């Protein structure tokens, strides 16, 4: 099962300029890079001397950045606090050329910040700053819901990037179902198992194996286990399709109603394309961005999955939360063709 260069180039061309809505939890990912040369005399912990720091878009905002890198036009829906971190997200979005008209700014919440400390090219510590999830949801559900229709009326697909931090809740998801049904928009979910029932009736879902196990209560390691768990998840939630990411084992695509008209009872097992793995942070964001953009462009789900698989293979070779460009993907397919 392989997507060749010609088809990849055609698909990326169809993605260019396509509007794809992204709904979910917006975050700021901070990175402190340093050197480790000694142990603290105060406690048996390494001392990291910071030599460089940076901040990038995280969570649903990273999905939007990945869409932009692929050439699509993301319509980002979410919320931030009226604080310096929220302002930094707005500036980063501006640099990407991503609009903020559907981002609600709320002074009563704090913008989510994840700070990773990297020493000797290895993540040593992560510090999370965030408010109580229930309070965030109570505060922002109504205003976020009210922004959905204007964004979805312009979109070819909706990606839901749920980190269970407050944006995705019953009120918002009721509106998602209503508007997506009204506008015939496919909606694709990167799930959190705690919100399992909120995803009922989704077009597609992109859980990893751990999430698949938690969503179904079944093991999902071997091919046979993934097949059984995937079928159970599709049946239980009424999904039209399912893409399970399996780390070094690649992906499993459940697409029983593929465009070729055949009855695909067995999932497609797609081997990984990663050559080197430095950092898996944000890899799921890259997968759902590439997969969702391809689905929005009307691609066969198998082609969409293979494009997402290639994008994932490239992004895990980068350090930190990162994106993959359309040019990088095309270069990858040129290299594959030359082999």
FENLIN-V808723 format. One record per pair of residues at least 4 apart in sequence whose ideal C-beta (glycine too) atoms are under 8 Angstrom apart, sorted by the first residue. I is the first residue (numbers start at 1). GAP is how many residues later the second one is. D is the distance in whole Angstrom. If there is no record, write none. Layout:
BEGIN
I,GAP,D + I,GAP,D
END
This chain:
BEGIN
1,267,6 + 1,268,8 + 1,269,6 + 1,301,7 + 1,305,7 + 2,304,7 + 3,4,5 + 3,5,5 + 3,8,8 + 3,300,6 + 3,303,4 + 3,304,6 + 3,307,7 + 3,330,8 + 4,4,7 + 4,329,7 + 4,333,7 + 5,4,6 + 5,325,7 + 5,328,4 + 5,329,6 + 5,331,7 + 5,332,5 + 6,4,6 + 7,4,6 + 7,296,6 + 8,4,6 + 8,299,6 + 8,302,8 + 8,321,7 + 8,322,7 + 8,325,5 + 9,4,6 + 9,321,6 + 9,324,7 + 10,4,7 + 11,4,7 + 11,283,6 + 11,286,6 + 11,288,6 + 11,292,6 + 11,296,6 + 12,4,7 + 12,58,7 + 12,59,7 + 12,295,8 + 12,314,5 + 12,317,6 + 12,318,7 + 14,4,7 + 14,283,4 + 14,284,7 + 14,285,7 + 15,55,6 + 15,56,5 + 15,57,5 + 15,278,5 + 15,279,7 + 15,281,7 + 15,282,5 + 15,311,7 + 16,55,4 + 16,56,7 + 16,310,7 + 17,54,7 + 17,55,7 + 17,56,6 + 18,53,8 + 18,54,5 + 18,55,7 + 18,138,6 + 18,275,7 + 18,278,5 + 18,279,6 + 19,53,7 + 19,54,5 + 19,55,8 + 19,56,6 + 19,135,5 + 19,136,5 + 19,137,6 + 20,47,6 + 20,52,5 + 20,53,7 + 20,54,6 + 20,55,7 + 20,135,6 + 20,136,6 + 20,137,5 + 20,138,8 + 20,139,6 + 20,272,6 + 20,273,6 + 20,276,5 + 21,53,8 + 21,54,4 + 21,55,8 + 21,56,6 + 21,130,5 + 21,131,6 + 21,133,8 + 21,134,4 + 21,136,7 + 21,137,5 + 21,138,7 + 21,164,8 + 22,38,5 + 22,41,5 + 22,42,5 + 22,45,7 + 22,52,5 + 22,53,7 + 22,54,5 + 22,55,7 + 22,56,8 + 22,136,8 + 22,137,5 + 22,139,6 + 23,37,7 + 23,54,4 + 23,55,7 + 23,121,8 + 23,125,7 + 23,135,6 + 23,136,7 + 23,137,5 + 23,138,7 + 23,144,7 + 23,145,7 + 23,149,7 + 23,153,7 + 24,35,6 + 24,36,3 + 24,39,7 + 24,53,8 + 24,54,6 + 24,135,8 + 24,136,6 + 24,137,3 + 24,138,6 + 24,139,7 + 24,143,6 + 24,144,6 + 24,166,8 + 25,34,5 + 25,35,6 + 25,53,7 + 25,87,6 + 25,136,7 + 25,137,7 + 25,138,4 + 25,139,8 + 25,140,4 + 25,141,7 + 25,142,5 + 25,143,7 + 26,31,8 + 26,32,8 + 26,33,6 + 26,34,5 + 26,35,5 + 26,50,8 + 26,52,4 + 26,53,7 + 26,54,6 + 26,63,6 + 26,77,7 + 26,85,7 + 26,86,7 + 26,141,8 + 27,30,8 + 27,31,4 + 27,32,4 + 27,33,8 + 27,34,7 + 27,35,8 + 27,62,8 + 27,84,8 + 27,85,4 + 27,86,7 + 27,87,6 + 27,136,7 + 27,138,8 + 28,27,6 + 28,28,8 + 28,29,7 + 28,30,6 + 28,57,5 + 28,60,6 + 28,61,5 + 28,64,8 + 28,83,6 + 28,84,7 + 28,85,5 + 28,86,7 + 29,26,7 + 29,27,5 + 29,28,7 + 29,29,4 + 29,33,7 + 29,85,5 + 29,87,7 + 29,252,7 + 29,253,8 + 29,291,7 + 29,292,5 + 30,23,7 + 30,24,7 + 30,25,5 + 30,83,6 + 30,84,7 + 30,85,4 + 30,86,7 + 31,22,6 + 31,23,5 + 31,24,7 + 31,25,8 + 31,84,8 + 31,85,5 + 31,87,6 + 31,289,5 + 32,16,7 + 32,18,5 + 32,20,8 + 32,21,5 + 32,83,7 + 32,84,7 + 32,85,5 + 32,86,7 + 33,17,7 + 33,18,6 + 33,19,4 + 33,20,7 + 33,21,8 + 33,85,5 + 33,86,8 + 34,14,4 + 34,15,5 + 34,16,4 + 34,17,6 + 34,18,8 + 34,83,7 + 34,84,7 + 34,85,5 + 35,13,7 + 35,14,5 + 35,16,6 + 35,84,7 + 35,85,7 + 36,10,5 + 36,11,7 + 36,12,6 + 36,13,8 + 36,83,4 + 36,84,5 + 36,88,8 + 37,10,7 + 37,12,7 + 38,8,8 + 38,9,5 + 39,5,6 + 39,6,7 + 39,7,6 + 39,8,7 + 40,4,7 + 40,5,5 + 40,6,7 + 40,7,5 + 46,73,6 + 46,78,7 + 48,69,6 + 48,71,5 + 48,76,7 + 54,266,8 + 55,33,6 + 55,37,7 + 56,6,7 + 56,9,8 + 56,36,7 + 56,264,7 + 56,265,5 + 56,266,8 + 57,4,4 + 57,5,5 + 57,7,7 + 57,8,5 + 57,32,7 + 57,35,5 + 57,36,7 + 57,39,7 + 57,264,7 + 58,4,5 + 58,54,8 + 58,56,6 + 58,224,7 + 58,263,6 + 59,4,8 + 59,53,7 + 59,102,6 + 59,104,5 + 59,106,7 + 59,226,8 + 60,4,7 + 60,16,7 + 60,18,5 + 60,101,4 + 60,103,8 + 60,107,8 + 61,4,7 + 61,15,7 + 61,17,7 + 61,28,6 + 61,31,8 + 61,32,7 + 62,4,6 + 62,220,5 + 62,223,4 + 62,259,6 + 62,261,7 + 63,4,7 + 63,11,8 + 63,96,6 + 63,98,5 + 63,127,8 + 63,222,5 + 63,225,6 + 63,226,5 + 64,4,6 + 64,10,4 + 64,12,4 + 64,29,7 + 64,32,8 + 64,34,5 + 64,225,8 + 65,4,6 + 65,9,8 + 65,31,5 + 65,33,7 + 65,258,5 + 66,4,7 + 66,219,6 + 66,220,5 + 66,223,3 + 66,224,7 + 66,245,8 + 66,257,5 + 66,258,7 + 67,5,4 + 67,6,8 + 67,7,4 + 67,92,8 + 67,222,5 + 67,225,8 + 67,226,6 + 68,4,7 + 68,5,7 + 68,6,6 + 68,28,5 + 68,29,7 + 68,30,6 + 68,255,8 + 69,254,4 + 69,255,6 + 69,256,5 + 69,257,7 + 70,219,7 + 70,220,6 + 70,223,6 + 70,241,8 + 70,254,7 + 70,255,7 + 70,256,5 + 70,259,8 + 71,255,5 + 72,221,5 + 72,224,7 + 74,24,6 + 75,24,8 + 75,27,6 + 75,76,5 + 75,79,6 + 75,80,6 + 76,17,7 + 76,22,6 + 76,23,7 + 76,24,7 + 76,26,6 + 76,27,6 + 77,25,4 + 77,26,7 + 77,67,7 + 77,70,6 + 77,71,6 + 77,74,5 + 78,24,8 + 78,25,6 + 78,26,7 + 78,66,7 + 78,89,6 + 79,24,7 + 79,25,4 + 79,26,7 + 79,27,6 + 79,30,7 + 79,57,8 + 79,61,4 + 79,64,7 + 79,65,6 + 79,87,8 + 79,88,6 + 80,5,7 + 80,6,4 + 80,9,6 + 80,10,7 + 80,23,6 + 80,24,8 + 80,25,6 + 80,26,8 + 80,29,8 + 80,31,5 + 81,4,7 + 81,5,5 + 81,24,7 + 81,25,6 + 81,26,7 + 81,27,8 + 81,28,5 + 81,29,5 + 81,30,4 + 82,4,6 + 82,23,5 + 82,24,7 + 82,25,4 + 83,4,7 + 83,27,6 + 83,28,6 + 84,4,6 + 85,4,7 + 85,25,7 + 85,26,4 + 85,27,8 + 85,28,5 + 85,44,8 + 86,4,7 + 86,19,6 + 86,25,4 + 87,4,6 + 88,4,6 + 89,4,6 + 89,22,6 + 90,4,6 + 90,10,6 + 90,13,8 + 91,4,7 + 92,4,7 + 93,5,4 + 93,6,8 + 93,7,6 + 93,10,8 + 94,4,8 + 94,6,8 + 102,45,5 + 102,48,7 + 102,49,5 + 104,36,6 + 104,39,5 + 104,40,6 + 104,43,7 + 106,33,6 + 106,34,6 + 106,37,7 + 108,31,5 + 109,22,5 + 109,26,8 + 109,27,5 + 109,30,6 + 109,31,7 + 109,57,8 + 110,19,7 + 110,20,7 + 110,21,5 + 112,16,8 + 112,17,7 + 112,18,5 + 112,51,8 + 112,53,6 + 113,15,7 + 113,16,4 + 113,17,8 + 114,12,6 + 114,13,7 + 114,14,5 + 114,15,8 + 115,11,7 + 115,12,4 + 115,13,8 + 115,14,7 + 116,7,5 + 116,9,7 + 116,10,5 + 116,11,8 + 116,165,7 + 116,204,8 + 117,6,7 + 117,7,5 + 117,8,4 + 117,9,7 + 117,10,8 + 118,4,7 + 118,5,6 + 118,6,7 + 118,201,8 + 118,202,8 + 119,5,5 + 121,157,8 + 121,198,7 + 123,156,8 + 130,35,6 + 131,4,6 + 131,5,5 + 131,35,8 + 132,4,7 + 133,4,6 + 133,31,7 + 133,32,6 + 133,33,5 + 134,4,6 + 134,32,8 + 135,4,6 + 135,31,8 + 136,4,6 + 136,29,7 + 136,30,3 + 136,31,8 + 137,4,6 + 137,29,4 + 137,30,8 + 137,32,5 + 139,27,8 + 140,4,5 + 140,26,6 + 140,27,7 + 141,4,6 + 141,28,5 + 141,30,5 + 141,31,6 + 142,4,6 + 142,29,7 + 143,4,7 + 144,4,7 + 144,23,6 + 144,28,6 + 145,26,5 + 145,27,5 + 145,30,5 + 147,4,6 + 148,4,6 + 148,24,7 + 148,27,5 + 148,28,7 + 148,31,6 + 149,4,6 + 149,26,8 + 149,30,5 + 150,4,8 + 151,4,6 + 152,6,6 + 152,27,5 + 152,28,7 + 152,31,6 + 152,33,6 + 153,26,8 + 153,30,6 + 155,28,8 + 155,30,6 + 155,141,8 + 156,29,7 + 156,140,4 + 156,141,7 + 157,28,6 + 157,29,5 + 157,30,7 + 157,31,7 + 157,135,6 + 157,136,8 + 157,138,6 + 157,139,4 + 158,18,7 + 158,22,6 + 158,27,6 + 158,28,7 + 158,29,4 + 158,30,7 + 159,28,8 + 159,29,5 + 159,30,8 + 159,31,7 + 159,129,6 + 159,130,7 + 159,133,4 + 160,8,7 + 160,16,7 + 160,27,6 + 160,28,7 + 160,29,5 + 160,30,7 + 160,39,8 + 160,42,8 + 161,29,5 + 161,124,7 + 161,127,7 + 162,5,8 + 162,6,4 + 162,27,7 + 162,28,6 + 162,29,6 + 162,30,5 + 162,33,6 + 162,36,8 + 163,29,7 + 164,4,7 + 164,28,4 + 164,30,5 + 164,31,6 + 167,5,7 + 168,4,6 + 168,5,7 + 168,24,8 + 168,27,6 + 168,30,6 + 169,4,7 + 169,29,7 + 170,4,6 + 170,28,7 + 171,4,7 + 172,4,6 + 173,4,7 + 173,25,5 + 173,26,8 + 174,4,6 + 175,4,6 + 176,4,6 + 176,11,6 + 177,4,6 + 177,24,6 + 178,4,6 + 179,4,6 + 179,6,7 + 180,4,8 + 180,5,4 + 180,6,8 + 180,7,5 + 186,17,4 + 186,18,7 + 186,109,6 + 186,110,7 + 187,15,6 + 187,16,5 + 187,17,8 + 188,14,7 + 188,15,6 + 188,16,4 + 188,17,7 + 188,18,7 + 188,100,6 + 188,103,7 + 188,104,5 + 188,107,6 + 189,10,5 + 189,13,5 + 189,15,7 + 189,16,5 + 189,17,7 + 190,15,8 + 190,16,5 + 190,17,8 + 190,94,6 + 190,95,7 + 190,97,8 + 190,98,5 + 191,4,7 + 191,5,7 + 191,8,6 + 191,14,6 + 191,15,8 + 191,16,5 + 191,20,6 + 191,24,7 + 192,19,7 + 193,18,6 + 193,21,4 + 193,22,5 + 195,4,7 + 196,19,6 + 196,41,7 + 199,6,6 + 199,38,6 + 199,40,8 + 200,37,5 + 200,38,6 + 201,36,7 + 201,37,5 + 201,38,8 + 202,35,7 + 202,37,6 + 202,38,8 + 203,36,7 + 203,37,5 + 203,38,7 + 203,92,8 + 204,35,7 + 204,36,7 + 204,37,5 + 204,38,7 + 204,39,7 + 204,87,8 + 204,91,7 + 204,97,7 + 205,28,7 + 205,32,8 + 205,34,6 + 205,36,8 + 205,37,5 + 205,38,7 + 206,37,5 + 206,38,8 + 206,39,7 + 206,78,7 + 206,81,6 + 206,82,5 + 206,85,6 + 207,4,4 + 207,5,5 + 207,8,6 + 207,26,8 + 207,35,8 + 207,37,6 + 207,38,7 + 208,4,7 + 208,36,7 + 208,37,5 + 208,38,7 + 208,39,7 + 208,76,7 + 209,4,6 + 209,11,4 + 209,12,7 + 209,17,7 + 209,35,6 + 209,36,7 + 209,37,5 + 209,38,7 + 210,4,7 + 210,10,8 + 211,4,6 + 212,4,6 + 212,6,8 + 212,8,4 + 212,14,7 + 212,17,5 + 212,18,7 + 212,21,6 + 212,32,5 + 213,4,7 + 213,5,6 + 213,6,6 + 213,7,5 + 213,16,7 + 215,18,6 + 216,4,7 + 216,13,5 + 216,16,5 + 216,17,5 + 216,20,7 + 218,7,7 + 218,10,6 + 218,11,4 + 218,14,6 + 219,6,5 + 219,10,7 + 220,5,5 + 220,6,5 + 220,9,4 + 220,10,8 + 220,24,7 + 221,4,5 + 221,5,7 + 222,4,7 + 223,4,6 + 223,29,8 + 223,46,6 + 224,4,6 + 225,4,6 + 226,4,6 + 226,18,6 + 226,20,7 + 226,26,5 + 226,41,7 + 227,4,6 + 227,25,7 + 227,39,7 + 227,40,6 + 228,4,6 + 229,4,6 + 229,15,8 + 230,4,6 + 230,12,5 + 230,14,6 + 230,22,6 + 230,24,5 + 230,37,6 + 231,4,6 + 231,23,7 + 232,4,6 + 233,4,6 + 233,6,7 + 233,9,6 + 234,4,8 + 234,5,5 + 234,7,8 + 234,8,5 + 234,20,6 + 234,22,8 + 240,17,7 + 241,12,7 + 241,13,6 + 241,14,5 + 241,15,8 + 241,16,8 + 241,60,6 + 242,10,8 + 242,11,7 + 242,12,4 + 243,8,6 + 243,9,7 + 243,10,5 + 243,11,8 + 243,44,8 + 243,48,6 + 243,58,8 + 243,62,5 + 243,65,7 + 244,7,7 + 244,8,4 + 244,9,8 + 244,10,8 + 244,23,8 + 245,6,5 + 245,38,8 + 245,39,7 + 245,42,6 + 245,67,7 + 246,4,6 + 246,5,6 + 246,6,6 + 246,26,8 + 247,25,8 + 247,33,8 + 248,24,6 + 248,26,7 + 248,29,8 + 249,22,8 + 249,23,7 + 250,19,7 + 250,20,5 + 250,21,4 + 250,22,4 + 250,23,8 + 250,59,6 + 251,18,8 + 251,19,4 + 251,21,8 + 251,54,6 + 251,57,7 + 251,58,5 + 252,15,5 + 252,16,7 + 252,17,6 + 252,18,7 + 253,14,6 + 253,15,4 + 253,17,6 + 253,48,7 + 253,49,6 + 253,52,4 + 254,13,5 + 255,9,6 + 255,13,7 + 255,46,4 + 255,47,6 + 255,50,8 + 256,7,7 + 256,8,5 + 256,9,7 + 258,4,6 + 258,6,6 + 258,42,6 + 258,43,6 + 258,44,6 + 259,41,5 + 259,42,8 + 260,40,7 + 264,4,8 + 268,34,6 + 268,37,7 + 270,35,6 + 270,36,6 + 270,39,5 + 272,37,7 + 272,40,8 + 272,41,6 + 273,36,6 + 273,37,5 + 273,39,7 + 273,40,3 + 273,59,8 + 274,38,7 + 274,39,4 + 274,42,5 + 274,43,7 + 275,38,7 + 275,42,7 + 276,40,8 + 276,41,5 + 277,39,5 + 277,40,7 + 278,38,7 + 278,39,6 + 278,40,7 + 278,41,5 + 279,37,7 + 279,39,7 + 279,40,5 + 279,41,6 + 279,43,8 + 280,36,5 + 281,39,6 + 281,40,5 + 282,4,7 + 282,33,7 + 282,38,8 + 282,39,4 + 282,40,6 + 283,4,6 + 283,29,5 + 283,32,6 + 283,33,5 + 284,4,6 + 285,4,6 + 285,36,8 + 286,4,6 + 286,22,8 + 286,25,5 + 286,26,6 + 286,29,4 + 286,36,8 + 286,37,7 + 286,38,6 + 287,4,6 + 287,21,5 + 287,22,8 + 287,24,7 + 287,25,5 + 288,4,5 + 288,20,8 + 289,4,6 + 289,22,8 + 290,4,6 + 290,14,8 + 290,17,5 + 290,18,4 + 290,20,8 + 290,21,4 + 290,22,8 + 290,34,7 + 291,4,6 + 291,13,5 + 291,14,6 + 291,16,7 + 291,17,4 + 292,4,6 + 293,4,6 + 294,5,4 + 294,9,6 + 294,10,3 + 294,13,5 + 294,14,7 + 295,4,6 + 295,6,7 + 295,9,5 + 299,4,5 + 299,5,5 + 299,8,8 + 300,4,7 + 301,4,6 + 302,4,7 + 303,4,6 + 304,4,6 + 305,4,6 + 306,4,7 + 307,4,6 + 307,22,7 + 308,4,6 + 309,4,7 + 310,4,7 + 310,19,6 + 310,22,6 + 310,23,7 + 311,4,6 + 311,13,5 + 311,18,6 + 312,4,6 + 313,4,7 + 313,19,8 + 314,4,8 + 314,10,5 + 314,14,6 + 314,15,7 + 314,18,6 + 315,7,5 + 315,8,7 + 315,9,5 + 318,4,4 + 324,4,5 + 324,5,6 + 325,4,7 + 326,4,6 + 327,4,6 + 328,4,6 + 329,4,7 + 330,4,6 + 331,4,6 + 332,4,6 + 333,4,6 + 334,4,7 + 335,4,7
END
